[in-house]
Amino acid sequence: MAKTNDPTHKFLAAVGARIRYYRNKKGLSLITLGDQIGLDKGNMHHIESGKNITIETLLKIAVFVGVNPAKLVDTNTTVRVKDVERLIVKSNRRKPKRKKAAKKKSSRKK
């Protein structure tokens, strides 16, 4: 699935656009908002471009732009369960299988 057709990417891009809208409405630069929440300009740009964001960062942004966090995620983007499930399966295929660690024998004498 191409990233542009990925519904989660569309959702994150919409959230990023909402963050940019409220940041600009408040008259804040990327640098100023980033400084307030502990991120550099590059990370702020990535968030506004639709990169993944933590809930904690979303909350910090909402506080500093003066809106309820729900306004930042209130988009017209529909994300269906089956699309997310497909992404989870795809993501799990990319991860290398973990090897179980061999059990160590105790070196203590009884």
Secondary structure by P-SEA (a helix, b strand, c coil): ccccccaaaaaaaaaaaaaaaaaaaacccaaaaaaaacccaaaaaaaaacccccaaaaaaaaaaacccccccccccccccaaaaaaaaaaaaaacccccccccccccccc
